[in-house]
Amino acid sequence: MGTKCRSGKYRVERDVLDEQRLEEMAQRKIFSDTHPKLTERLKDSLRCTVPKLKQRIVHSLPVLYWLPRYSIWDYGMPDLISGISVGIMHLPQGMAYALLASLPPVFGLYTSLYPALVYFFFGTSRHISIGTFAVLSIMVGGVTERLAPDSDFLAVNGTNLTGRQVNIHARDSYRVQVAAATTVLGGLIQVVLGLVKFGFVGTYLSEPLVRAYTTAAAAHAVVAQLKYIFGVSPKRFSGSLSLVYTLVDVCSLLTKTHLPTLVVSAVSMAFLIAAKELNSYLSPKLPVPIPVELITVMAATLISSYTNLNSNYTILVVGEIPSGLSPPSLPKANVFGEVIGDAFALAIVGYAISISLGKTFALKHGYKVDSNQELVALGLSNAVGGFFKCYSVCSSMSRSLIQESTGGKTQMAGIVSAVIVLVTILKLGSLFQELPKAVLAAIVFVNLKGMFKQYSDIPQLWRSNKIDLAVWLVTWVSTLLFNLDLGLAASIVFALLTVIFRTQLPTYSVLGQIPGTELYEDIETHREVREIPGITIFRSSATVYFANADLYLEALKEKSGLDISKMIIYKRREEAKQRRRERRAERRARRQAKREKPAQRVRQAVTSEMVFSVEEMEAAGHWEDLSTDKEAAHGGYPDRGNRTVFVIPDTLRNADDQCRWEYLKGGAPDCASIGSVSELQDGGSSSEDTLSRDLERVSLGSLGKWTWDVHSIILDLTTANFIDTVAIKTLRNIFRDFGEISVDVYMAGCQAKVVEQLDLGDFFTESVTKRHLFVSVHDAVLYCQNHRGASTIPRYPEYIEIQCSTAL
């Protein structure tokens, strides 16, 4: 029972509880009651009722839940302002990021329209903005340039090439088909993963991994835009180290930089940086942020139109933007086999970015985001968008922040932004035909500034967690060198390996008690804890499973000071030697009996037992130097059941007479003829030294050269959340092996799931029952002290039994 004490303290008084008594007191339910069978769960999932059908429809179409409750007075104006702000950002970013995907700018506008409309019906986040994103754009660009390089579309006249002119229309048309097929396939992968409840896959992409990956992807984006910044035409490279090759090629072409293009790029970047800094400074005072990018695009378009930058200075411009919407079309299914790896990478990365942003806003505003439904919603946005020649989408960090900071409440803001994009495509698209591509490249450069700030993670992770720093650096390097798809795969593999290594190489510790409490901490890291005499409390910082079971056993041997494997081998060897001695003695006795005459085969055995106390032996001079040679040959006296017993004749003989000393139990393995009784009386024999060394030991147990002062070992399993068959076998061996040297083993702090797994794995036997499991370490310690506490005080035996027998 518990009683209140002074403020901040408590006192609990109860019986020591093991697992069996705990189950009796708490009436724990059986496994089948709390976990229905698979067939029952399958039947329940297939059973259809009206409430269940309604629930499933609402779950699949979240808009049916929140749209009937939508309040125009409360949410209408904030969503309108937020949608206009985001829609204005969609226009320049959509066209700029289309260049990253190596597609015509108008397809960036398509990508900003259709997926946002689909997400409105199926998404569960209220604040993320679905559309183009730099990382996915550069990943799509890698696919399109690999499958549709410029070299495949050189203009041909008969059998001769007419220079190195590229058929841009044919190339762009095929690249659009490749991007659409990749997007549809990636969307289908996301839908399938969402339907099978695989939304947790995003958890394997840790924050350091995602941040490092996006930082490296930003480097790819920068390198891809250098040709528009400097007005050069580098070669196309694909595969590993393509980033390095492209960068080297661009540097070699710097002498051929197109100066008018460079001037336009520099002026645009300077204006954007200055305007964004001013925007950040004035943002607390402004109801909505200044549309810096849209102003830059409009100003550049006007200047380019009136000065004819394309014709007068050969500056590349966006070119023809068709008005109206293109009809849906089926993707090229014949490229699915070539892009399935890229599609899977796009699906995982896009989902990871979207769910991380969605959960961040949900936590801030107090609502829930369904990870599986988000995966389905994003997959449908991509799959449907792919039919309308869109490329892969996810949530944008910059647009989502604008949507949330300008007061957006629901996805109605996404509808407003989509309407702005739609009006631009239908009526205003032709106005941007004279927009220089260098301005769009400058927009990409400036928008990547936030990703480059993520390099500050390196010193922070160095101070906080070097494992996460290793994940960050490996992800960054592998993504830079192996491209975005292989880099992502290598990063995930390395991140999972760090988890495996951390569970395979945990911290093992011996616990001691904080005086006056029921708390137990590591004796190596806490100064005030005290080790319990005779009890070793062993804990691992990770769960025990097949990958670290052997390491767990080795650490237990090291921390307890008992090399149980060698001790068991030694014990088995000595037992085998003893059996061989007994067999040899029997054979000698039989041979001796055959050699004797029939008249002399009658023998009279006189047996007497002499018991000498320690004081009597010392008074007779037969007991000297009891404290010499602490490494006694026979290992001392663990208890009265394990001591050396010698057989000597009761009649003293001369030194020349033969006297056979028989090894009966314990003691040294070599019990051959070692002297006569007269040598024992003289006080200088090897037998006296052996006996005195045996008595000098004050430990709780001994075996050969090993001695120990431990009678109980407690395994603290509070960190274990599961246990497999290999770990069960290891624990079973621990109980058996330590039991052979009379050391009791107990477990403490097992979770209910672990106890069930132990039960299902046939761990419990007649000798090892649930009485060996305790609810806490303190319960186990109290039981050990009450059960074997007396043995913690080592004592000398009060007498030595010397049993004598002589054959007449």
C-alpha positions in Angstrom: 0.0 0.0 0.0 1.1 3.6 -0.5 1.1 6.4 2.1 1.8 10.1 1.6 4.9 11.6 3.2 6.3 15.1 3.1 5.8 17.1 -0.1 7.7 15.6 -3.0 8.1 12.2 -1.5 6.2 8.9 -1.4 6.4 5.6 0.4 5.1 2.4 -0.9 4.7 -0.8 1.1 3.9 -4.0 -0.8 5.0 -7.6 -1.3 7.8 -8.5 -3.6 6.2 -9.3 -6.9 7.3 -11.8 -9.5 5.6 -12.3 -12.8 3.4 -15.1 -11.6 2.0 -13.2 -8.7 1.6 -10.1 -10.8 -0.5 -12.0 -13.3 -2.7 -13.3 -10.4 -3.1 -9.8 -9.0 -3.7 -7.9 -12.2 -5.7 -10.6 -14.0 -3.8 -10.2 -17.2 -5.8 -11.1 -20.3 -4.6 -13.9 -22.6 -3.1 -13.1 -25.9 -6.1 -14.2 -28.0 -8.4 -11.9 -26.1 -6.4 -8.8 -26.9 -5.2 -9.8 -30.4 -8.0 -11.2 -32.6 -7.0 -13.9 -35.1 -6.1 -13.0 -38.6 -9.2 -14.6 -40.0 -11.4 -12.7 -37.6 -9.7 -9.4 -38.6 -10.1 -10.3 -42.3 -13.8 -11.1 -41.8 -14.3 -7.8 -39.9 -12.6 -5.8 -42.6 -14.8 -7.4 -45.3 -18.0 -7.0 -43.3 -20.0 -4.0 -44.7 -22.5 -2.0 -42.7 -23.9 1.5 -43.4 -21.9 3.3 -40.7 -18.7 1.5 -41.8 -19.3 2.3 -45.4 -19.9 6.0 -44.6 -16.8 6.0 -42.4 -14.7 4.6 -45.2 -16.0 7.0 -47.8 -15.3 10.0 -45.5 -11.9 8.6 -44.8 -11.1 8.2 -48.5 -12.5 11.6 -49.4 -11.6 13.9 -46.5 -13.2 16.9 -48.3 -16.6 15.4 -47.4 -15.8 15.8 -43.7 -14.5 19.4 -43.6 -16.3 21.1 -46.6 -19.9 20.9 -45.1 -18.5 22.5 -42.0 -16.7 25.2 -43.9 -17.5 28.7 -42.6 -17.2 31.4 -45.2 -17.2 34.2 -42.6 -14.4 32.7 -40.6 -12.3 31.1 -43.3 -13.3 32.7 -46.6 -11.2 35.9 -46.6 -8.0 34.3 -45.1 -8.1 31.5 -47.6 -8.7 34.0 -50.5 -5.7 36.2 -49.5 -3.5 33.1 -48.9 -4.6 31.6 -52.2 -3.8 34.7 -54.2 -0.3 35.0 -52.6 0.5 31.3 -53.3 -1.0 31.5 -56.9 1.3 34.5 -57.7 4.3 32.4 -56.5 3.2 29.4 -58.6 3.6 31.3 -61.9 7.4 32.1 -61.8 8.3 29.0 -59.8 6.3 26.7 -62.2 8.1 28.1 -65.2 11.5 28.1 -63.5 11.4 24.6 -62.1 10.2 23.3 -65.5 13.7 24.3 -66.7 15.2 22.1 -64.0 13.1 19.2 -65.3 14.4 20.0 -68.9 10.9 20.7 -70.0 9.2 23.7 -71.7 8.0 26.3 -69.1 4.3 25.8 -69.8 4.4 22.3 -68.4 5.5 23.8 -65.1 2.2 25.7 -65.1 0.3 22.6 -65.9 2.0 20.9 -63.0 0.9 23.8 -60.7 -2.7 23.3 -61.7 -4.0 19.7 -61.9 -2.3 18.1 -58.9 -3.5 20.9 -56.6 -7.1 20.2 -57.7 -6.8 16.5 -57.0 -5.2 17.0 -53.6 -8.1 19.3 -52.6 -10.4 16.2 -52.5 -8.1 13.6 -51.1 -5.5 15.4 -48.9 -5.7 15.7 -45.1 -3.3 18.6 -44.6 -4.8 22.1 -44.5 -1.7 24.2 -45.2 0.7 22.5 -47.6 0.9 23.8 -51.2 1.1 21.0 -53.8 3.0 21.7 -57.0 6.5 22.0 -58.4 9.5 21.6 -56.2 13.2 22.0 -57.0 14.3 18.6 -55.7 11.8 16.6 -57.7 12.3 18.8 -60.7 16.0 18.1 -60.8 15.3 14.4 -60.3 12.8 14.4 -63.3 15.4 16.4 -65.3 17.9 13.6 -64.8 15.4 11.0 -66.2 14.4 13.1 -69.2 18.0 14.0 -70.1 19.1 10.3 -69.8 16.3 8.9 -71.9 16.1 11.8 -74.4 19.5 13.3 -74.8 20.2 16.0 -77.4 22.3 13.6 -79.4 19.3 11.5 -80.3 17.5 14.5 -81.9 20.1 16.0 -84.2 18.6 17.4 -87.4 19.3 15.0 -90.3 19.5 15.8 -94.1 19.7 12.5 -96.0 22.6 10.6 -94.5 24.6 13.6 -93.4 24.2 15.7 -90.3 23.5 19.3 -91.0 25.7 20.7 -88.3 24.8 20.1 -84.7 21.3 21.6 -84.8 18.9 19.9 -82.4 15.3 19.3 -83.3 14.1 21.0 -80.1 10.4 20.4 -80.8 10.8 16.6 -81.2 13.2 16.4 -78.2 10.8 18.4 -75.9 7.9 16.3 -77.0 9.6 13.1 -76.1 10.9 14.5 -72.8 7.3 15.4 -71.9 6.2 11.9 -72.6 9.0 10.4 -70.5 8.3 12.8 -67.6 4.6 12.0 -67.7 5.2 8.2 -67.8 7.6 8.5 -64.8 5.0 10.6 -62.9 2.2 8.2 -63.5 4.3 5.2 -62.4 5.5 7.0 -59.3 1.9 8.0 -58.5 0.7 4.4 -58.8 3.5 3.3 -56.5 2.4 5.9 -53.9 -1.3 4.8 -54.2 -0.4 1.1 -53.7 1.8 1.9 -50.7 -0.9 3.9 -49.2 -3.6 1.3 -49.7 -1.4 -1.4 -48.0 -0.9 1.0 -45.0 2.8 1.6 -45.8 2.7 5.2 -44.8 5.3 4.5 -42.1 8.0 4.2 -44.9 8.6 7.9 -44.5 9.9 7.4 -41.0 12.9 5.6 -42.4 14.0 9.0 -44.0 15.3 10.7 -40.9 15.5 14.5 -40.7 19.3 14.6 -41.2 19.0 12.4 -44.2 16.2 14.5 -45.8 18.0 17.7 -45.1 21.3 16.4 -46.5 19.6 15.0 -49.5 17.8 18.3 -50.3 21.1 20.2 -49.8 22.9 17.9 -52.3 19.9 18.1 -54.7 20.2 21.9 -54.5 23.8 21.6 -55.7 22.6 19.5 -58.6 20.0 22.2 -59.4 22.6 25.0 -59.3 24.9 23.1 -61.7 22.0 22.4 -64.0 21.2 26.2 -64.2 24.8 27.3 -64.8 24.3 27.0 -68.6 21.5 29.5 -68.4 23.4 31.8 -66.1 26.5 32.0 -68.3 24.9 31.3 -71.6 27.1 28.3 -72.5 26.2 24.9 -73.9 28.0 22.1 -71.9 27.9 18.5 -72.8 25.2 16.2 -71.3 26.5 13.7 -68.7 24.5 10.9 -66.9 25.3 8.3 -64.3 27.7 8.5 -61.4 30.0 11.6 -61.2 27.9 13.4 -63.8 27.7 16.4 -61.5 31.5 16.6 -61.4 31.9 16.1 -65.2 29.3 18.8 -65.9 30.9 21.2 -63.5 34.3 20.6 -65.1 32.9 21.1 -68.5 31.1 24.4 -67.5 34.3 25.7 -66.0 36.2 24.9 -69.2 33.6 27.0 -71.2 33.7 30.0 -68.9 35.9 31.8 -71.5 33.0 31.5 -73.9 30.5 33.1 -71.5 27.7 35.1 -73.2 28.1 38.5 -71.5 24.6 39.8 -72.2 23.1 36.7 -70.6 25.5 37.0 -67.6 24.5 40.6 -67.1 20.8 39.7 -67.1 21.4 36.9 -64.6 23.5 39.1 -62.3 21.0 42.0 -62.3 18.1 39.6 -61.7 19.8 37.9 -58.8 20.8 41.2 -57.2 17.3 42.5 -57.5 15.8 39.3 -56.1 18.2 39.1 -53.1 17.7 42.7 -52.2 13.9 42.5 -52.6 13.7 39.3 -50.5 15.7 40.8 -47.7 13.5 43.9 -47.7 10.5 41.6 -47.7 11.8 39.7 -44.7 12.4 43.0 -42.9 9.0 44.4 -43.6 7.1 41.1 -43.2 5.9 41.9 -39.7 4.3 45.1 -40.9 2.8 43.8 -44.1 -0.5 41.8 -44.3 0.8 39.8 -47.2 4.4 39.4 -48.5 5.5 41.3 -51.6 5.4 39.1 -54.7 9.0 39.7 -55.5 9.3 36.9 -58.0 6.2 37.9 -60.0 7.4 41.5 -60.1 10.8 40.3 -61.4 9.2 38.2 -64.1 6.9 41.0 -65.2 9.7 43.5 -65.3 12.0 41.2 -67.2 9.3 40.4 -69.7 8.6 44.0 -70.4 12.2 45.0 -70.7 12.9 42.0 -73.0 9.9 42.8 -75.2 10.7 46.5 -75.7 14.5 46.0 -76.2 14.3 42.8 -78.2 16.9 41.0 -76.1 16.4 37.8 -78.1 17.0 39.3 -81.5 19.5 42.0 -80.6 21.6 40.2 -78.1 20.8 36.5 -78.7 19.5 36.0 -75.2 17.5 32.8 -74.9 13.8 33.4 -74.0 11.0 31.1 -73.0 9.5 31.1 -76.5 6.0 30.1 -77.5 3.5 29.3 -74.8 0.4 27.7 -76.2 -2.9 29.0 -74.8 -5.5 26.7 -73.5 -5.4 23.3 -71.9 -4.0 20.2 -73.5 -6.3 17.1 -73.6 -5.4 14.1 -71.4 -3.4 11.3 -73.0 -2.1 7.9 -72.1 1.6 7.8 -71.0 4.2 5.8 -72.9 4.0 2.4 -71.1 7.1 1.1 -73.0 9.4 3.4 -70.9 8.0 2.1 -67.5 10.7 -0.6 -67.3 13.5 2.0 -67.8 12.1 4.5 -65.2 10.8 2.2 -62.5 13.8 2.9 -60.2 13.5 6.7 -60.7 9.7 6.5 -60.2 10.2 4.7 -56.8 12.8 7.3 -55.7 10.4 10.2 -56.7 7.6 8.5 -54.8 9.5 8.1 -51.6 11.3 11.5 -51.7 8.1 13.4 -52.6 6.1 11.7 -49.8 8.8 12.2 -47.2 9.0 16.0 -47.9 5.2 16.3 -48.0 4.5 14.4 -44.8 7.2 16.1 -42.9 5.8 19.5 -43.8 2.2 18.3 -43.2 3.0 17.0 -39.7 4.8 20.2 -38.8 1.8 22.4 -39.6 -0.6 19.9 -38.1 1.3 19.9 -34.8 1.3 23.7 -34.8 -2.4 24.1 -35.5 -3.7 21.1 -33.6 -5.1 18.7 -36.1 -4.1 15.3 -37.4 -2.6 14.3 -40.7 -3.2 10.7 -41.8 0.1 9.4 -43.3 -1.5 6.6 -45.3 -4.2 8.9 -46.7 -1.5 11.5 -47.6 0.3 8.8 -49.5 -2.8 8.0 -51.5 -3.6 11.7 -52.1 -0.1 12.5 -53.3 -0.2 9.4 -55.5 -3.5 10.3 -57.1 -2.3 13.8 -57.7 0.7 12.5 -59.5 -1.1 9.7 -61.4 -3.9 12.0 -62.6 -1.5 14.8 -63.4 0.6 12.5 -65.5 -2.3 12.0 -67.9 -2.3 15.8 -68.4 1.4 16.0 -69.1 2.4 17.1 -65.5 5.6 15.9 -63.8 6.1 14.7 -60.2 4.9 17.0 -57.5 5.1 17.4 -53.7 4.6 20.2 -51.2 6.8 23.2 -51.6 8.5 24.6 -48.5 8.4 28.2 -49.6 4.8 28.2 -50.9 3.6 26.2 -47.9 5.1 28.7 -45.5 3.5 31.6 -47.4 0.1 29.8 -47.3 0.3 29.3 -43.6 1.8 32.7 -42.7 -0.8 34.6 -44.7 -3.6 33.1 -42.8 -4.7 30.1 -44.9 -7.1 27.8 -43.0 -8.0 25.1 -45.4 -7.2 23.7 -48.9 -9.6 26.3 -50.3 -6.5 28.4 -50.6 -5.2 25.7 -53.0 -8.3 26.1 -55.2 -7.8 29.9 -55.3 -4.1 29.5 -56.4 -5.1 26.9 -59.0 -7.7 29.4 -60.5 -4.9 32.0 -60.8 -2.7 29.5 -62.6 -5.6 28.5 -64.8 -6.4 32.1 -65.9 -2.7 32.6 -66.7 -2.6 29.5 -68.9 -5.8 30.4 -70.7 -5.3 34.1 -71.2 -1.9 35.4 -70.0 0.5 32.7 -71.1 1.5 34.4 -74.4 2.6 37.5 -72.4 5.6 35.6 -71.0 7.0 34.5 -74.3 9.8 37.1 -74.2 10.8 36.2 -70.7 14.6 35.5 -70.6 15.5 32.0 -69.3 18.3 33.6 -67.4 15.7 35.3 -65.2 14.1 32.0 -64.4 17.5 30.5 -63.6 18.1 33.4 -61.3 14.8 32.7 -59.5 15.9 29.1 -59.0 19.3 30.2 -57.6 17.8 32.6 -55.1 15.0 30.2 -54.0 17.7 27.6 -53.2 19.3 29.9 -50.6 17.3 28.2 -47.8 18.6 24.8 -48.7 22.2 26.0 -48.7 21.6 27.3 -45.2 21.3 23.7 -44.2 25.1 23.4 -44.2 24.9 24.9 -40.7 23.6 21.5 -39.7 27.2 20.1 -39.8 28.6 22.0 -36.7 25.3 21.5 -34.8 25.3 17.8 -35.4 29.0 17.6 -34.5 28.1 18.9 -31.1 24.9 16.9 -30.6 25.1 13.6 -32.4 28.0 12.3 -34.4 26.0 9.3 -35.8 23.5 11.7 -37.3 26.4 13.8 -38.6 27.7 10.6 -40.4 24.3 10.1 -41.9 24.2 13.7 -43.1 27.7 13.6 -44.7 27.2 10.1 -46.3 23.9 11.2 -47.7 25.3 14.5 -49.1 28.4 12.8 -50.6 26.6 9.9 -52.1 23.9 12.1 -53.6 26.5 14.4 -55.1 28.6 11.6 -56.6 26.0 8.9 -57.5 23.1 11.2 -58.6 19.8 11.5 -56.9 18.4 8.0 -57.3 21.4 5.9 -56.3 22.3 8.5 -53.7 19.0 8.1 -52.1 19.3 4.3 -52.0 22.8 4.5 -50.6 21.7 7.0 -47.9 18.8 4.8 -46.8 21.0 1.7 -46.6 23.6 3.6 -44.5 21.0 5.1 -42.2 19.5 1.6 -41.6 23.0 0.2 -41.0 23.6 2.8 -38.3 20.4 1.6 -36.5 21.6 -2.0 -36.8 25.0 -1.1 -35.5 23.6 0.9 -32.6 21.4 -2.1 -31.5 24.2 -4.6 -32.2 26.7 -2.7 -30.2 24.8 -1.2 -27.3 26.1 -0.1 -23.9 26.4 -2.8 -21.3 26.5 -1.9 -17.7 26.4 -3.2 -14.1 23.9 -1.4 -11.9 24.2 -0.4 -8.3 21.7 1.0 -5.9 21.3 4.7 -5.1 21.4 4.5 -1.2 18.0 4.8 0.4 16.0 4.4 -2.8 14.7 1.6 -5.1 16.6 3.2 -8.1 19.5 1.4 -9.8 22.0 3.1 -12.1 25.3 2.4 -13.8 28.1 2.1 -11.3 30.6 3.4 -13.8 28.8 6.7 -14.6 27.4 7.5 -11.1 29.6 8.1 -8.1 27.1 7.6 -5.3 25.6 4.2 -6.4 26.6 1.1 -4.4 26.9 -2.4 -5.7 24.8 -5.0 -3.9 27.1 -7.6 -2.2 26.7 -11.0 -3.9 24.4 -9.7 -6.6 25.3 -8.6 -10.1 22.7 -6.5 -11.9 23.3 -6.5 -15.7 21.6 -4.2 -18.2 21.9 -3.7 -22.0 20.9 -0.3 -23.5 19.2 -2.2 -26.5 16.8 -5.1 -26.9 18.3 -8.5 -27.2 17.8 -10.2 -30.5 19.7 -12.4 -33.0 22.2 -9.7 -34.1 23.5 -9.0 -30.6 22.7 -12.2 -28.6 26.2 -13.5 -28.6 27.6 -10.0 -27.7 25.1 -9.9 -24.8 26.5 -13.2 -23.4 30.1 -12.1 -23.8 29.4 -8.8 -22.1 27.7 -10.6 -19.2 30.8 -12.8 -18.8 33.0 -9.7 -18.8 30.9 -7.7 -16.4 30.2 -10.5 -13.9 33.9 -11.7 -14.0 32.7 -15.3 -14.7 33.9 -16.8 -18.0 31.2 -19.4 -17.8 32.1 -21.1 -21.0 35.6 -21.9 -20.0 34.5 -22.9 -16.5 31.9 -25.3 -17.9 34.5 -26.8 -20.2 36.9 -27.2 -17.3 34.3 -28.8 -15.1 33.4 -31.3 -17.8 37.0 -32.1 -18.3 37.6 -32.7 -14.5 34.5 -34.8 -14.3 35.8 -36.9 -17.2 39.2 -37.3 -15.5 37.5 -38.4 -12.3 35.5 -41.0 -14.1 38.6 -42.3 -15.8 40.4 -42.5 -12.4 37.5 -44.4 -10.9 37.6 -46.9 -13.8 41.3 -47.3 -13.5 40.9 -47.9 -9.7 38.3 -50.6 -10.4 40.5 -52.3 -13.0 43.5 -52.3 -10.6 41.3 -53.8 -7.8 40.1 -56.5 -10.1 43.6 -57.4 -11.3 44.8 -57.4 -7.6 42.0 -59.7 -6.7 42.9 -62.2 -9.5 46.6 -62.3 -8.4 45.8 -63.2 -4.8 45.5 -66.8 -3.7 42.1 -68.2 -2.9 43.0 -68.5 0.8 44.1 -64.9 0.9 41.2 -63.4 -1.0 39.3 -62.9 2.3 40.0 -59.4 3.4 39.0 -57.5 6.4 38.4 -53.8 6.0 38.7 -51.6 9.0 37.3 -48.2 8.5 37.5 -45.4 11.1 36.6 -41.8 10.8 38.6 -39.1 12.5 37.3 -35.6 12.8 39.8 -33.0 13.8 38.9 -29.4 14.6 40.9 -26.5 13.3 42.2 -25.8 16.8 43.3 -29.4 17.3 45.2 -29.5 14.0 47.0 -26.2 14.9 47.9 -27.5 18.3 49.4 -30.7 16.8 51.5 -28.6 14.4 49.8 -29.9 11.3 48.2 -26.6 10.4 50.6 -23.8 9.5 50.4 -20.6 7.4 46.7 -20.8 6.6 46.8 -17.5 4.7 49.5 -18.3 2.2 49.1 -18.7 -1.5 45.6 -17.2 -2.3 45.5 -19.0 -5.5 44.6 -22.3 -3.8 44.9 -25.4 -6.0 41.5 -26.6 -5.0 39.7 -23.3 -5.2 38.7 -23.0 -1.5 35.4 -23.9 0.1 32.3 -22.5 -1.6 30.1 -24.4 0.9 30.0 -27.8 2.7 28.8 -29.5 -0.4 31.9 -28.7 -2.4 35.1 -29.5 -0.4 38.1 -31.8 -0.7 37.9 -35.2 1.1 40.9 -37.4 1.4 41.2 -41.0 2.3 44.3 -41.9 4.5 45.2 -45.0 6.6 44.4 -44.8 10.3 47.7 -46.5 11.2 50.8 -44.4 10.7 53.3 -46.1 8.5 56.9 -45.4 7.6 57.7 -43.0 4.8 58.6 -46.0 2.6 55.2 -47.6 2.9 52.7 -46.9 0.1 49.7 -44.7 0.9 47.1 -44.1 -1.7 45.1 -40.7 -1.5 41.9 -40.9 -3.3 40.2 -37.8 -4.7 36.5 -38.0 -3.8 34.9 -34.6 -4.5 36.1 -31.2 -5.4 39.7 -30.2 -4.8 42.6 -30.4 -7.2 42.2 -32.5 -10.3 45.6 -34.3 -9.7 45.1 -36.6 -6.7 47.8 -39.1 -7.4 50.1 -40.3 -4.6 51.4 -37.1 -3.0 53.0 -38.3 0.3 52.6 -40.0 3.6 51.0 -39.2 6.9 54.4 -38.4 8.4 54.8 -35.7 5.9 51.5 -34.2 7.1 52.8 -34.3 10.6 56.0 -32.6 9.6 54.1 -29.6 8.4 56.1 -29.1 5.2 54.3 -31.4 2.8 52.5 -30.3 -0.4 49.2 -31.7 1.1 49.4 -29.2 4.0 49.9 -26.3 1.6 47.0 -27.5 -0.5 44.6 -27.7 2.6 45.8 -24.3 3.9 45.2 -22.7 0.5 41.7 -24.2 0.4 40.8 -22.7 3.8 42.3 -19.2 2.9 39.6 -18.6 0.2 36.6 -16.7 1.5 34.7 -16.5 -1.8 31.2 -17.8 -2.4 32.3 -20.2 -5.1 35.3 -21.7 -6.7 36.2 -24.0 -9.6 39.8 -24.7 -10.4 41.6 -21.4 -10.8 38.3 -19.4 -10.7 36.7 -18.0 -7.6 33.7 -15.6 -7.3 31.7 -13.7 -4.8 28.4 -13.7 -6.6 25.4 -15.8 -5.8 22.8 -14.1 -8.0 22.7 -12.4 -11.3 19.7 -10.1 -12.3 19.2 -9.4 -16.0 17.4 -6.0 -16.3 15.3 -6.3 -19.5 13.4 -3.0 -19.2 14.9 -1.9 -22.5 13.7 -5.0 -24.4 10.5 -4.4 -26.5 10.7 -7.8 -28.2 12.6 -11.0 -28.1 13.3 -13.6 -30.8 14.1 -17.3 -30.7 17.8 -16.7 -30.8 17.6 -14.5 -27.7 15.4 -17.0 -25.9 17.9 -19.7 -26.5 20.7 -17.4 -25.2 18.7 -16.7 -22.1 18.0 -20.4 -21.6 21.7 -21.1 -21.8 22.5 -18.4 -19.3 20.1 -19.9 -16.8 21.5 -23.4 -17.3 25.3 -22.6 -17.4 25.3 -20.3 -14.4 23.1 -22.7 -12.5 25.9 -25.4 -12.8 28.1 -23.2 -10.7 25.3 -22.5 -8.2 24.7 -18.9 -9.3 21.0 -18.1 -9.6 19.8 -16.0 -12.5 16.7 -13.8 -12.5 15.1 -11.3 -14.9 13.4 -8.0 -14.1 11.3 -5.4 -15.9 10.0 -7.6 -18.7 7.2 -6.0 -20.7 4.0 -8.0 -21.2 4.8 -8.5 -24.8 8.2 -9.9 -24.0 6.7 -12.3 -21.4 4.2 -13.5 -24.0 7.0 -14.2 -26.5 9.0 -16.0 -23.8 5.9 -18.1 -23.1 5.3 -18.9 -26.8 9.0 -19.7 -27.2 8.8 -22.5 -24.5 11.3 -20.6 -22.3 9.6 -21.6 -19.0 10.2 -25.0 -17.6 9.9 -26.8 -14.3 13.3 -25.3 -13.2 12.8 -21.8 -14.8 9.4 -20.5 -14.1 7.7 -17.1 -14.0 8.9 -16.9 -10.4 12.3 -16.0 -11.9 10.8 -12.9 -13.5 10.2 -9.8 -11.3 8.3 -6.6 -12.0 11.3 -4.5 -11.1 15.0 -4.7 -10.3 14.3 -3.8 -6.7 11.9 -6.7 -6.3 14.5 -9.1 -7.6 17.2 -7.7 -5.3 15.0 -8.1 -2.3 14.1 -11.6 -3.2 17.8 -12.5 -3.7 18.8 -11.0 -0.4 16.1 -12.9 1.4 16.7 -16.2 -0.5 20.5 -16.3 -0.4 21.5 -13.3 1.7 23.2 -15.4 4.3 25.7 -16.7 1.8 27.0 -13.2 1.2 29.0 -13.6 4.5 31.8 -16.0 3.8 32.9 -18.3 6.6 35.7 -20.8 7.2 34.4 -24.3 7.8 34.5 -25.2 11.5 36.0 -28.6 10.9 37.7 -30.8 8.2 36.5 -34.3 7.7 39.3 -36.8 7.0 38.0 -40.2 6.3 40.5 -43.1 6.7 40.4 -46.6 5.4 43.0 -49.4 5.4 43.0 -52.8 3.8 44.4 -55.6 5.8 
